[in-house]
Amino acid sequence: MTARAWWLLAVSAALAVGWVLAQDGPAEAQESDARVITIDSSGGTQSGNLRYGPIRYQHPDPLGVVGTVQDLTIRAPEAALEAPEGVLISQAKGSRTATFAGGVQVTRGRLTAVGPRLTYVEADGVGVLARDVVIDVAPAEEDGDVTTITSNEATFDVDLDRSVSRGSVVLEQGSQRAEAEVLTYGETEDLARLSCQASRCVVTREGEGGPLVIEADEVRVLTQSQKLLALGSVTVTDGDITTEGTRVTYDDALEQAEVVGQPARSVNAASGVTLESDRILQDVGFDYVEAIDASVLSDVPLEAFYFADEAVQDEAMEDGAE
């Protein structure tokens, strides 16, 4: 290859790299802009270094300082906005940190969360609400139940409309209560994913005949339709009847659990009767169990229990799969 040909090849490569960088640049800037927070303290005061920060906001109203980023709204009596050291705060958009304190309220759609302090980082679009957090999600229908989540800490992702609660997590809705180590709540899907490693997740439903208890490694709850999927080593206990398997779907309206295993096993401690089958129906309302056809699709589609960016991970989990 001649020297001129090499030169032309090098120029073409440089132009190609420049074109790629030009394409990536605006996309990254657009993503960063979407995470930029605005803070309004009208009727209150501002102080601090207005050029380099931190800028401090205070308001006599407990919810008078208002931070907004996309559809997430943060209210508190005081806040501070900081930039990286040596960078003008007006030129640091996308890399600043905002801290709200003195009692914080977070709202987004039907969700309202409260806690003592929240730190929001523009670089990743995540706000962390720390210590004794309470999240309330209003029902989609007027006659529905409020979903309440309590935890030690909750994070809010502005890109995903999703919150993650950690530490002594409890979810309560109507007559049901669930305990977990970590709970991810998708506000768009009204889907709660409860995960446990050190101990098992426990779901308790209070009924007229006593409590129904479901224990599993992972539990997913559709809070508006009140359906549940439990995975891993799963146990369903209703009075004298205990059923074990690897997957359970439970419909609160029907008061029925479908337990799948290899095989699933149900024991009635009062009668001494044991039932083993690949799929067992446990009817909580009428207090009986029966073997059902494992090849027939469930009325509860499993894909409804997964976020849009997830996939059903185990093909064997699909009803009817051999």
Backbone bond lengths (Angstrom), bond angles and torsions (degrees), N, CA, C in turn:
res aa  C-N    CA-C-N  psi(-1)  N-CA   C-N-CA  omega(-1)  CA-C   N-CA-C  phi
1 M - - - 1.464 - - 1.530 109.21 -
2 T 1.323 117.13 136.22 1.461 121.54 -177.76 1.514 110.89 -74.20
3 A 1.362 115.15 164.45 1.463 119.83 178.56 1.512 111.21 -61.57
4 R 1.356 115.49 -36.60 1.472 118.74 -179.76 1.533 110.72 -66.14
5 A 1.337 114.82 -38.55 1.470 118.44 179.38 1.524 111.04 -64.91
6 W 1.359 115.58 -41.94 1.464 119.12 176.70 1.521 111.06 -60.49
7 W 1.328 116.37 -41.64 1.473 120.95 -179.44 1.523 110.82 -62.28
8 L 1.348 116.23 -44.13 1.468 120.55 179.70 1.533 110.90 -64.14
9 L 1.348 115.79 -37.99 1.460 119.48 179.14 1.525 111.22 -65.28
10 A 1.348 115.57 -42.06 1.462 119.53 179.49 1.517 111.58 -64.39
11 V 1.340 116.95 -41.73 1.470 120.58 178.35 1.522 110.82 -62.67
12 S 1.334 116.61 -43.21 1.472 120.60 179.91 1.525 110.83 -61.88
13 A 1.353 116.42 -41.66 1.466 119.88 179.05 1.511 111.46 -64.17
14 A 1.342 115.99 -41.66 1.464 119.86 179.16 1.510 111.52 -63.26
15 L 1.336 116.20 -41.79 1.466 119.88 178.33 1.518 111.00 -63.60
16 A 1.352 115.72 -39.12 1.468 119.11 179.67 1.515 110.96 -63.89
17 V 1.351 117.28 -44.97 1.464 121.01 178.18 1.519 110.62 -61.75
18 G 1.314 116.62 -42.33 1.468 120.39 178.64 1.502 111.97 -61.97
19 W 1.345 116.15 -38.14 1.467 119.65 179.55 1.528 110.32 -66.07
20 V 1.354 116.69 -41.60 1.461 120.35 179.16 1.512 110.84 -63.34
21 L 1.339 116.75 -44.91 1.463 119.95 178.74 1.510 111.39 -62.68
22 A 1.309 116.09 -37.90 1.466 119.51 178.98 1.511 110.96 -65.21
23 Q 1.368 116.48 -33.97 1.454 119.36 178.00 1.514 111.52 -71.76
24 D 1.377 116.56 -39.92 1.458 120.64 -177.34 1.521 111.67 -71.76
25 G 1.301 117.32 -36.94 1.461 121.58 -174.34 1.507 114.04 -55.41
26 P 1.347 118.65 -56.71 1.461 120.00 -179.45 1.521 112.77 -60.33
27 A 1.352 117.34 -35.55 1.474 119.61 -179.63 1.520 110.40 -64.85
28 E 1.348 115.85 -43.58 1.454 119.05 179.02 1.522 110.98 -65.22
29 A 1.319 116.32 -40.80 1.463 119.96 179.23 1.518 110.79 -64.17
30 Q 1.346 115.27 -38.92 1.464 118.99 -179.45 1.529 110.12 -65.30
31 E 1.366 116.80 -41.46 1.449 120.18 178.35 1.519 110.94 -63.32
32 S 1.347 116.32 -42.69 1.463 120.80 179.11 1.519 111.18 -63.46
33 D 1.348 117.19 -42.17 1.465 120.73 179.12 1.520 111.30 -60.91
34 A 1.334 117.52 -35.80 1.457 121.08 -178.30 1.525 111.80 -66.70
35 R 1.339 116.91 -19.35 1.453 121.09 -178.45 1.527 112.91 -99.70
36 V 1.324 117.27 0.69 1.461 121.20 -178.31 1.529 109.93 -71.94
37 I 1.318 116.70 133.16 1.460 122.01 -178.86 1.528 110.19 -99.05
38 T 1.313 115.69 143.38 1.462 121.51 171.68 1.525 107.96 -113.43
39 I 1.336 115.55 140.54 1.465 120.39 -178.27 1.523 108.97 -123.53
40 D 1.327 116.18 128.35 1.459 122.90 -179.37 1.530 108.78 -119.70
41 S 1.327 116.08 125.32 1.474 120.06 177.45 1.525 110.40 -125.76
42 S 1.333 116.72 36.14 1.464 121.31 -178.90 1.521 110.85 -53.66
43 G 1.338 115.82 129.22 1.456 121.12 -176.33 1.505 112.60 91.05
44 G 1.341 116.96 -4.76 1.449 121.24 177.96 1.517 110.34 -115.77
45 T 1.315 117.33 -151.38 1.467 121.42 -176.75 1.528 110.79 -128.70
46 Q 1.343 115.44 155.36 1.461 123.47 172.08 1.519 108.71 -124.60
47 S 1.322 116.73 142.53 1.452 121.13 177.79 1.520 109.01 -149.61
48 G 1.330 116.14 175.35 1.447 120.86 179.69 1.512 111.85 104.17
49 N 1.312 116.33 -168.92 1.461 123.00 -179.76 1.523 108.59 -84.93
50 L 1.334 117.18 105.19 1.456 121.19 -174.37 1.522 112.65 -71.92
51 R 1.346 117.58 -15.46 1.461 120.17 179.67 1.529 111.37 -90.30
52 Y 1.319 116.72 -49.41 1.460 120.73 -174.09 1.531 113.21 -110.66
53 G 1.331 116.74 -11.52 1.443 119.48 -178.57 1.522 111.93 78.00
54 P 1.338 117.09 176.12 1.463 123.30 -1.35 1.525 112.87 -72.96
55 I 1.324 114.77 147.86 1.463 121.23 173.11 1.537 106.96 -97.55
56 R 1.324 116.22 129.53 1.458 120.67 -178.28 1.528 110.04 -108.94
57 Y 1.325 115.18 135.15 1.461 122.52 -178.88 1.523 107.95 -117.36
58 Q 1.318 116.36 136.36 1.460 121.00 176.63 1.528 109.50 -138.98
59 H 1.331 115.07 148.36 1.466 119.67 -178.41 1.527 109.17 -147.08
60 P 1.336 118.09 140.58 1.474 120.15 178.48 1.528 113.11 -66.69
61 D 1.318 116.87 -25.02 1.467 121.53 177.52 1.537 108.48 -78.89
62 P 1.337 119.49 131.19 1.473 121.23 179.70 1.521 113.93 -56.93
63 L 1.337 117.62 -22.62 1.463 121.32 178.11 1.526 110.81 -119.26
64 G 1.339 116.60 25.73 1.460 121.16 -171.24 1.509 115.80 -78.84
65 V 1.347 118.41 -26.13 1.464 121.07 175.38 1.522 107.54 -89.25
66 V 1.338 116.32 123.20 1.460 120.72 -172.21 1.527 109.96 -121.02
67 G 1.330 115.88 119.29 1.458 121.86 174.43 1.518 109.29 -104.98
68 T 1.337 115.98 137.18 1.462 120.58 -178.60 1.521 109.67 -131.42
69 V 1.335 115.85 130.48 1.463 121.66 173.16 1.522 107.05 -144.55
70 Q 1.332 115.87 116.39 1.455 122.71 -170.70 1.535 108.88 51.72
71 D 1.336 118.96 -126.71 1.467 120.29 -178.53 1.530 112.56 -97.80
72 L 1.333 116.74 13.19 1.462 121.61 177.49 1.525 109.27 -96.44
73 T 1.340 116.18 127.50 1.461 121.42 179.02 1.526 109.26 -118.61
74 I 1.338 116.05 131.22 1.466 122.69 -177.73 1.522 107.99 -120.16
75 R 1.327 117.19 126.29 1.462 121.66 -179.23 1.529 109.73 -123.69
76 A 1.333 115.33 141.47 1.467 121.54 179.84 1.520 108.82 -164.91
77 P 1.345 118.69 168.45 1.471 120.15 176.58 1.531 112.48 -81.14
78 E 1.340 117.19 -16.85 1.467 119.05 -179.44 1.527 110.43 -150.67
79 A 1.341 115.40 153.75 1.459 121.32 179.73 1.518 109.38 -155.39
80 A 1.325 116.18 162.52 1.464 122.30 175.60 1.520 108.32 -140.13
81 L 1.336 116.13 140.17 1.453 122.58 179.14 1.520 108.75 -119.66
82 E 1.342 116.18 123.35 1.464 121.18 -175.76 1.519 110.85 -122.01
83 A 1.332 116.21 148.87 1.456 123.72 174.46 1.523 108.76 -113.97
84 P 1.341 118.03 162.83 1.465 119.34 173.44 1.524 110.23 -57.08
85 E 1.322 117.29 148.14 1.454 122.16 -175.58 1.531 111.48 -56.41
86 G 1.324 115.47 130.87 1.451 121.35 176.61 1.507 115.28 83.82
87 V 1.344 118.19 0.18 1.464 122.45 -179.06 1.519 108.96 -106.59
88 L 1.341 116.00 133.27 1.463 119.92 176.44 1.522 109.22 -59.94
89 I 1.324 115.99 134.88 1.458 118.63 -175.22 1.529 111.55 -65.02
90 S 1.336 117.12 -27.97 1.466 120.76 178.45 1.524 111.70 -72.28
91 Q 1.351 117.28 -20.92 1.452 121.41 -179.29 1.530 112.43 -103.59
92 A 1.303 115.88 3.64 1.469 120.21 -175.80 1.519 112.77 -102.65
93 K 1.336 117.73 13.52 1.458 119.61 -178.49 1.528 110.23 -58.76
94 G 1.316 114.71 130.32 1.454 120.66 -176.86 1.512 112.81 101.83
95 S 1.355 117.16 -12.12 1.471 120.12 179.38 1.521 111.73 -132.57
96 R 1.328 117.51 17.22 1.462 121.29 -178.02 1.532 111.22 -92.77
97 T 1.316 114.63 166.13 1.463 121.73 176.62 1.522 108.97 -125.55
98 A 1.329 115.72 131.01 1.466 121.21 177.62 1.526 108.67 -114.40
99 T 1.331 116.14 133.17 1.463 121.64 179.14 1.523 109.27 -121.36
100 F 1.327 116.26 126.97 1.468 122.67 178.19 1.525 107.99 -113.43
101 A 1.339 116.76 136.72 1.460 120.08 -174.94 1.526 111.10 -145.64
102 G 1.348 114.97 172.17 1.455 120.57 177.98 1.509 114.15 88.30
103 G 1.348 116.96 12.72 1.459 121.87 -174.48 1.509 109.48 107.38
104 V 1.353 116.63 108.30 1.463 122.25 -170.93 1.520 110.89 -116.22
105 Q 1.322 115.30 140.38 1.460 121.85 172.99 1.530 108.75 -120.92
106 V 1.321 116.63 129.42 1.464 122.84 177.94 1.521 108.37 -115.89
107 T 1.324 117.27 130.88 1.458 120.32 177.94 1.529 109.97 -129.74
108 R 1.328 114.90 144.54 1.463 122.27 173.61 1.520 107.49 -161.80
109 G 1.325 116.21 116.17 1.451 119.43 -177.45 1.515 111.39 58.43
110 R 1.329 117.59 -125.89 1.465 122.78 179.92 1.522 112.72 -87.71
111 L 1.338 116.91 2.62 1.464 121.12 -176.55 1.525 111.59 -97.00
112 T 1.334 115.74 135.70 1.458 122.94 172.40 1.524 107.93 -133.07
113 A 1.335 116.72 128.48 1.457 121.34 179.86 1.522 109.55 -126.77
114 V 1.320 116.96 145.91 1.459 121.18 177.15 1.525 109.32 -132.52
115 G 1.336 114.79 148.74 1.452 122.16 178.17 1.520 109.07 -173.17
116 P 1.332 118.35 170.03 1.466 120.60 -174.95 1.524 114.64 -70.00
117 R 1.363 117.58 -34.14 1.460 119.53 -168.46 1.529 110.48 -153.38
118 L 1.335 116.57 141.32 1.462 120.86 177.39 1.525 110.12 -134.49
119 T 1.329 115.90 136.03 1.459 122.24 174.97 1.521 108.87 -117.56
120 Y 1.335 116.54 125.11 1.460 121.25 -179.81 1.524 109.62 -115.53
121 V 1.334 116.47 130.50 1.459 122.95 -179.53 1.529 108.77 -113.22
122 E 1.323 116.53 118.13 1.467 120.78 -177.38 1.523 112.06 -64.02
123 A 1.326 117.97 -32.76 1.465 121.13 -174.59 1.525 112.49 -59.42
124 D 1.350 117.30 -37.33 1.466 119.30 -179.61 1.526 113.38 -112.54
125 G 1.329 117.78 -4.07 1.458 120.18 177.33 1.512 114.21 68.77
126 V 1.332 116.85 29.87 1.463 121.29 -176.62 1.526 109.90 -123.35
127 G 1.324 115.52 132.52 1.454 122.03 173.92 1.517 109.66 -109.17
128 V 1.337 117.15 136.54 1.466 121.99 -178.84 1.523 108.76 -113.04
129 L 1.321 116.00 117.58 1.463 122.73 177.44 1.519 106.95 -99.90
130 A 1.342 116.95 118.79 1.458 120.34 -168.67 1.529 112.64 -109.95
131 R 1.334 113.60 145.26 1.465 125.86 170.03 1.534 113.81 68.60
132 D 1.327 114.55 120.50 1.469 122.53 173.30 1.527 111.51 51.18
133 V 1.317 115.46 59.72 1.464 121.87 -176.31 1.529 109.78 -90.01
134 V 1.328 115.54 137.54 1.466 121.70 174.67 1.528 107.89 -126.15
135 I 1.337 115.93 124.08 1.468 122.22 177.66 1.519 108.34 -115.17
136 D 1.327 116.56 128.50 1.464 122.19 173.45 1.517 108.88 -116.20
137 V 1.336 115.91 130.19 1.463 121.50 175.73 1.521 107.32 -114.91
138 A 1.326 116.48 114.46 1.467 121.03 -178.91 1.524 109.67 -67.32
139 P 1.330 117.94 147.23 1.468 120.28 -179.85 1.523 111.27 -68.29
140 A 1.320 115.42 152.53 1.460 120.46 177.61 1.526 110.78 -71.19
141 E 1.331 116.85 -30.36 1.468 122.47 178.03 1.523 109.66 -109.80
142 E 1.329 116.59 150.71 1.464 121.22 -175.25 1.524 112.65 -60.38
143 D 1.344 117.42 -33.39 1.460 120.08 -176.39 1.532 112.36 -92.19
144 G 1.331 117.08 8.67 1.454 120.48 -179.39 1.521 112.61 -82.12
145 D 1.331 115.50 172.90 1.459 121.85 -179.52 1.525 110.40 -97.38
146 V 1.326 116.10 143.83 1.459 121.64 173.43 1.523 108.64 -70.29
147 T 1.329 116.48 137.23 1.462 122.07 173.50 1.529 108.09 -96.12
148 T 1.323 117.31 123.34 1.463 121.81 -179.38 1.523 109.87 -117.61
149 I 1.335 115.92 130.25 1.464 122.26 179.19 1.523 107.95 -122.25
150 T 1.315 117.22 124.97 1.470 121.28 175.20 1.529 108.20 -116.14
151 S 1.338 116.05 145.63 1.460 120.72 -178.07 1.520 110.05 -164.14
152 N 1.331 115.06 175.33 1.464 120.33 175.73 1.520 112.01 -79.56
153 E 1.336 116.40 -27.68 1.464 120.81 -175.51 1.523 109.57 -157.23
154 A 1.342 116.23 147.33 1.459 120.46 175.68 1.519 109.69 -139.52
155 T 1.326 116.25 138.86 1.462 121.27 175.82 1.521 109.02 -113.52
156 F 1.348 115.44 145.78 1.454 121.61 -178.63 1.525 108.43 -123.17
157 D 1.320 116.20 122.43 1.456 122.64 -178.98 1.524 108.60 -100.09
158 V 1.344 117.07 119.15 1.465 119.63 -176.67 1.522 111.73 -75.96
159 D 1.332 117.99 -19.31 1.464 120.70 -179.96 1.524 112.57 -80.54
160 L 1.334 117.08 -28.18 1.463 120.53 -171.64 1.526 113.78 -111.78
161 D 1.341 118.92 -5.42 1.468 120.59 -172.68 1.532 109.93 50.77
162 R 1.330 114.00 50.57 1.455 120.60 -174.66 1.524 109.31 -139.44
163 S 1.332 116.67 142.61 1.463 121.04 176.19 1.518 108.97 -120.67
164 V 1.341 115.77 151.32 1.460 121.50 177.43 1.525 107.97 -127.17
165 S 1.331 116.62 119.75 1.461 122.51 179.16 1.522 108.83 -103.09
166 R 1.345 116.14 137.97 1.463 120.69 -177.01 1.531 110.64 -134.67
167 G 1.332 114.90 145.46 1.459 120.77 173.64 1.505 113.82 85.55
168 S 1.343 117.16 109.54 1.476 122.43 178.29 1.528 111.29 49.75
169 V 1.316 116.34 51.69 1.463 121.45 -175.02 1.526 110.40 -80.35
170 V 1.328 115.40 133.44 1.464 121.77 175.14 1.519 108.33 -132.12
171 L 1.331 116.65 128.64 1.459 122.68 173.66 1.526 108.19 -111.42
172 E 1.338 116.34 129.63 1.460 121.30 178.20 1.514 110.18 -128.43
173 Q 1.324 114.75 135.05 1.460 121.07 176.68 1.521 108.39 -153.50
174 G 1.326 116.23 117.55 1.455 119.67 -178.65 1.521 110.66 57.95
175 S 1.332 116.65 -123.55 1.461 121.31 -177.64 1.532 112.31 -93.20
176 Q 1.336 117.40 6.23 1.460 119.89 -176.60 1.527 111.94 -108.61
177 R 1.327 114.32 145.36 1.456 121.70 178.53 1.528 107.68 -138.42
178 A 1.337 116.72 133.70 1.460 121.10 179.25 1.518 109.32 -128.06
179 E 1.333 116.20 141.42 1.457 122.35 179.48 1.527 109.06 -121.81
180 A 1.351 115.98 137.45 1.455 120.35 -177.09 1.518 110.31 -155.29
181 E 1.343 115.69 171.73 1.465 121.13 174.71 1.524 110.69 -86.83
182 V 1.342 115.98 -40.73 1.465 122.00 -179.04 1.521 108.80 -135.33
183 L 1.327 116.63 137.54 1.463 121.42 177.36 1.526 109.18 -131.83
184 T 1.316 115.74 121.60 1.469 121.40 175.03 1.516 108.01 -103.25
185 Y 1.349 116.44 124.95 1.469 120.11 -177.38 1.522 109.83 -116.54
186 G 1.324 116.00 120.71 1.463 121.88 175.90 1.512 109.50 -94.38
187 E 1.319 116.00 112.66 1.464 120.12 -174.90 1.520 112.12 -70.88
188 T 1.326 117.18 -32.58 1.459 120.58 178.49 1.521 110.80 -68.47
189 E 1.353 115.71 -42.58 1.467 120.74 -176.65 1.527 112.95 -88.42
190 D 1.348 118.52 -12.46 1.461 122.03 -170.55 1.531 109.24 51.89
191 L 1.335 114.12 48.21 1.458 122.09 -176.77 1.528 109.85 -121.29
192 A 1.326 116.20 128.12 1.461 122.16 176.92 1.520 108.99 -111.63
193 R 1.341 115.97 125.87 1.470 121.58 175.95 1.522 108.24 -110.32
194 L 1.332 116.79 115.09 1.455 122.48 -178.29 1.526 109.25 -104.02
195 S 1.333 116.64 127.59 1.453 121.41 -177.71 1.521 110.24 -121.03
196 C 1.347 115.98 143.83 1.457 121.41 179.29 1.525 109.33 -141.57
197 Q 1.338 116.28 138.55 1.463 121.30 177.74 1.525 111.18 -124.44
198 A 1.327 117.06 -52.18 1.462 120.26 -178.82 1.528 111.43 -68.70
199 S 1.326 116.68 -30.85 1.460 121.90 178.74 1.523 108.17 -143.43
200 R 1.309 117.28 177.35 1.459 120.52 -178.22 1.529 110.06 -90.10
201 C 1.327 115.39 150.06 1.457 120.92 172.54 1.532 107.91 -73.18
202 V 1.323 115.43 141.43 1.463 120.20 -176.93 1.532 108.97 -127.62
203 V 1.328 116.33 126.39 1.469 122.70 175.86 1.527 107.25 -116.27
204 T 1.331 116.81 127.55 1.459 121.75 -179.81 1.524 109.30 -122.28
205 R 1.314 116.08 128.10 1.466 121.70 176.79 1.516 108.07 -118.04
206 E 1.333 116.43 120.24 1.461 120.91 178.18 1.523 109.63 -83.39
207 G 1.333 116.03 124.81 1.458 121.28 179.20 1.511 111.51 -129.55
208 E 1.323 116.06 176.59 1.465 120.26 -178.52 1.523 111.38 -63.37
209 G 1.338 116.79 -33.74 1.458 120.16 -178.53 1.512 113.53 -90.52
210 G 1.321 117.86 10.27 1.454 121.36 -177.69 1.519 110.59 112.47
211 P 1.324 117.23 179.12 1.462 119.84 -175.78 1.524 113.25 -78.54
212 L 1.334 115.61 143.69 1.457 123.28 168.36 1.525 106.17 -101.20
213 V 1.336 117.76 127.80 1.459 121.76 -177.20 1.526 109.32 -121.19
214 I 1.321 115.72 126.51 1.463 121.76 176.19 1.520 107.77 -118.41
215 E 1.338 116.42 125.56 1.461 122.05 177.83 1.530 108.95 -118.30
216 A 1.354 116.17 138.16 1.462 119.84 -177.47 1.514 110.07 -161.63
217 D 1.339 116.33 168.81 1.466 121.07 176.37 1.526 110.94 -76.12
218 E 1.324 115.98 -32.20 1.463 121.09 179.28 1.524 108.92 -145.30
219 V 1.339 115.84 140.27 1.459 121.21 179.71 1.522 108.50 -131.96
220 R 1.313 116.50 136.17 1.457 122.20 176.29 1.529 108.34 -122.61
221 V 1.340 116.15 129.90 1.463 121.26 -174.12 1.520 109.83 -124.60
222 L 1.332 116.61 126.39 1.461 122.37 169.59 1.527 106.14 -88.21
223 T 1.323 116.55 101.33 1.463 120.07 -167.34 1.521 113.19 -69.71
224 Q 1.323 118.79 -29.46 1.462 119.41 -178.41 1.522 112.24 -81.18
225 S 1.335 117.88 -40.17 1.466 120.19 178.16 1.523 111.68 -89.56
226 Q 1.343 117.13 -6.02 1.464 123.58 176.66 1.530 111.60 55.00
227 K 1.324 113.73 52.46 1.465 121.49 173.35 1.518 108.20 -118.99
228 L 1.325 116.39 154.17 1.458 121.09 -171.19 1.523 109.84 -137.38
229 L 1.335 114.97 144.20 1.462 122.45 172.40 1.521 107.48 -126.91
230 A 1.340 117.31 124.07 1.462 122.30 178.11 1.523 108.57 -116.70
231 L 1.349 115.83 138.13 1.461 120.78 -172.90 1.519 110.92 -130.35
232 G 1.334 115.41 157.59 1.456 121.41 178.24 1.511 110.18 98.12
233 S 1.314 116.39 -142.33 1.453 121.28 174.16 1.526 107.32 -83.56
234 V 1.335 115.96 103.73 1.464 121.78 -168.84 1.530 110.57 -110.62
235 T 1.343 115.70 136.68 1.462 121.75 175.73 1.523 109.03 -129.81
236 V 1.332 116.10 131.47 1.468 122.63 176.05 1.522 107.73 -116.11
237 T 1.333 117.05 119.79 1.455 121.48 -178.42 1.520 109.51 -120.76
238 D 1.343 115.54 122.35 1.465 122.02 177.66 1.522 107.42 -134.87
239 G 1.327 116.72 99.43 1.456 119.79 -177.77 1.519 110.48 62.79
240 D 1.352 116.53 -123.38 1.465 121.52 -177.82 1.523 112.80 -82.41
241 I 1.337 117.24 -10.04 1.466 120.46 -174.07 1.525 110.62 -98.56
242 T 1.326 116.01 124.96 1.458 122.16 176.00 1.525 108.81 -124.76
243 T 1.331 116.02 125.87 1.460 121.29 -179.72 1.518 109.27 -121.90
244 E 1.341 116.14 134.80 1.447 121.94 -178.34 1.519 110.59 -120.65
245 G 1.335 115.93 146.02 1.459 120.77 178.67 1.513 110.12 -168.67
246 T 1.329 115.65 -162.95 1.466 121.39 179.82 1.525 112.61 -110.63
247 R 1.321 116.49 -11.15 1.457 120.14 178.30 1.528 109.64 -155.56
248 V 1.340 115.19 138.21 1.466 120.57 177.90 1.523 108.94 -132.95
249 T 1.320 116.80 133.37 1.462 121.25 165.75 1.522 107.03 -112.52
250 Y 1.345 115.27 136.79 1.459 119.82 -178.13 1.520 109.57 -132.22
251 D 1.326 115.50 130.36 1.463 122.77 178.05 1.520 107.56 -109.90
252 D 1.333 116.11 113.56 1.462 119.81 -174.94 1.526 111.58 -67.64
253 A 1.339 117.92 -34.21 1.463 120.51 -179.37 1.529 111.19 -65.88
254 L 1.346 116.65 -39.18 1.463 120.86 -179.67 1.525 112.48 -86.85
255 E 1.328 116.62 -16.18 1.463 123.06 -175.45 1.527 110.72 56.97
256 Q 1.327 114.50 45.91 1.462 120.37 -178.74 1.520 110.81 -131.44
257 A 1.335 115.25 137.43 1.463 121.65 174.95 1.518 108.70 -115.46
258 E 1.346 116.08 135.32 1.459 121.42 172.45 1.527 107.14 -108.06
259 V 1.327 116.02 120.68 1.456 121.84 -176.16 1.525 108.85 -111.49
260 V 1.328 116.36 124.99 1.458 122.34 -179.95 1.519 108.42 -112.00
261 G 1.335 117.44 139.90 1.464 121.76 177.47 1.511 110.58 -159.63
262 Q 1.322 115.59 -173.58 1.463 120.43 -178.51 1.532 111.03 -131.59
263 P 1.336 118.47 62.02 1.463 125.72 -3.47 1.534 111.03 -94.29
264 A 1.349 115.67 174.00 1.460 121.40 167.82 1.526 107.89 -78.75
265 R 1.328 115.72 153.53 1.463 119.08 -175.18 1.525 109.56 -137.62
266 S 1.336 116.35 129.66 1.454 121.96 -179.26 1.526 109.15 -123.14
267 V 1.346 115.43 133.43 1.459 120.59 -179.45 1.519 109.18 -126.46
268 N 1.365 115.89 129.87 1.450 121.99 173.80 1.526 107.18 -100.03
269 A 1.344 116.17 107.51 1.457 120.38 -175.11 1.521 112.31 -65.62
270 A 1.324 117.83 -28.84 1.471 121.24 -178.06 1.525 111.72 -74.12
271 S 1.355 117.08 -44.44 1.459 121.10 -176.23 1.527 112.76 -94.43
272 G 1.339 116.28 -17.74 1.461 119.97 -177.27 1.507 113.88 78.76
273 V 1.335 117.71 8.24 1.468 121.93 -178.05 1.529 109.85 -82.91
274 T 1.334 116.23 135.79 1.463 122.55 177.78 1.520 109.44 -120.04
275 L 1.328 116.21 136.27 1.459 121.99 178.24 1.519 108.91 -124.78
276 E 1.344 116.59 130.34 1.457 121.76 175.26 1.520 109.37 -123.93
277 S 1.336 115.74 133.50 1.459 121.18 -179.83 1.522 108.53 -164.08
278 D 1.338 116.87 159.00 1.464 119.50 176.91 1.523 111.34 -64.93
279 R 1.333 116.32 -24.98 1.467 120.58 -178.94 1.521 108.88 -147.78
280 I 1.330 115.31 126.46 1.466 121.16 -177.15 1.523 109.45 -123.96
281 L 1.324 115.89 133.95 1.464 121.60 172.47 1.519 108.05 -96.39
282 Q 1.336 116.08 123.21 1.464 121.43 175.86 1.520 107.45 -111.53
283 D 1.339 115.81 109.88 1.465 121.51 -178.77 1.530 108.27 -92.39
284 V 1.330 115.58 110.32 1.455 120.89 -176.85 1.523 111.38 -74.91
285 G 1.338 116.43 -37.62 1.460 120.46 -177.91 1.517 112.60 -64.80
286 F 1.359 116.73 -40.31 1.464 120.88 -176.72 1.538 112.64 -105.85
287 D 1.336 116.53 2.44 1.456 121.91 169.40 1.534 112.89 60.50
288 Y 1.344 116.83 55.13 1.461 120.17 175.71 1.522 109.52 -150.26
289 V 1.342 116.18 164.48 1.464 122.39 173.87 1.520 108.50 -128.77
290 E 1.353 115.31 153.52 1.456 120.18 175.36 1.519 109.54 -153.45
291 A 1.326 115.71 152.18 1.459 120.76 174.76 1.520 108.42 -77.88
292 I 1.330 117.15 136.79 1.461 121.48 178.43 1.519 109.21 -126.69
293 D 1.321 115.98 160.76 1.458 123.13 -175.26 1.529 110.26 -65.75
294 A 1.318 117.44 117.07 1.466 121.68 -177.88 1.515 112.63 -71.74
295 S 1.333 118.45 -14.75 1.466 120.78 -178.41 1.523 112.84 -86.82
296 V 1.337 117.34 -9.62 1.465 121.41 -179.49 1.525 109.25 -87.14
297 L 1.332 116.89 132.55 1.456 121.37 -178.78 1.527 111.30 -63.07
298 S 1.307 115.55 142.85 1.460 121.20 177.92 1.523 110.19 -72.96
299 D 1.335 115.62 152.46 1.471 120.61 175.30 1.527 111.16 -72.84
300 V 1.331 117.11 -13.69 1.464 121.94 -179.99 1.529 108.33 -106.49
301 P 1.359 119.19 102.51 1.473 120.81 -179.05 1.518 112.22 -66.65
302 L 1.327 116.99 129.13 1.459 120.85 -175.91 1.515 112.71 -65.31
303 E 1.338 117.24 -32.94 1.471 119.28 -177.21 1.521 112.46 -62.43
304 A 1.324 117.97 -21.14 1.471 120.86 179.00 1.530 111.50 -66.61
305 F 1.336 117.25 -18.91 1.460 121.20 -176.88 1.528 112.92 -92.36
306 Y 1.339 117.56 9.50 1.458 120.64 -177.38 1.522 110.67 -120.64
307 F 1.325 115.69 144.17 1.452 120.53 176.99 1.533 109.95 -68.07
308 A 1.338 115.13 161.54 1.461 120.07 -176.23 1.521 112.22 -60.73
309 D 1.334 117.93 -29.90 1.462 120.91 -179.09 1.527 112.30 -93.63
310 E 1.327 117.09 12.24 1.459 122.19 176.10 1.524 109.58 -110.55
311 A 1.324 114.61 169.19 1.460 120.48 172.73 1.522 107.43 -136.06
312 V 1.335 116.54 154.15 1.461 119.90 174.20 1.514 106.12 -63.70
313 Q 1.320 117.53 113.44 1.462 121.42 -166.73 1.518 113.71 -77.01
314 D 1.317 117.55 -29.87 1.458 120.42 -175.86 1.513 109.28 -113.83
315 E 1.334 117.62 116.29 1.461 121.11 -178.25 1.525 110.70 -60.27
316 A 1.323 116.85 -31.97 1.447 120.15 179.78 1.517 112.96 -66.08
317 M 1.346 116.19 -14.11 1.450 119.95 179.21 1.514 111.64 -76.14
318 E 1.332 117.70 -15.54 1.459 120.28 -179.78 1.512 108.73 -76.06
319 D 1.314 116.62 124.86 1.456 120.57 -178.54 1.524 110.70 -56.66
320 G 1.310 115.61 137.16 1.457 120.01 178.38 1.507 112.64 92.49
321 A 1.352 118.93 -12.91 1.462 120.94 179.57 1.520 109.45 -73.84
322 E 1.313 115.91 142.64 1.454 120.96 179.47 1.526 108.98 -95.02
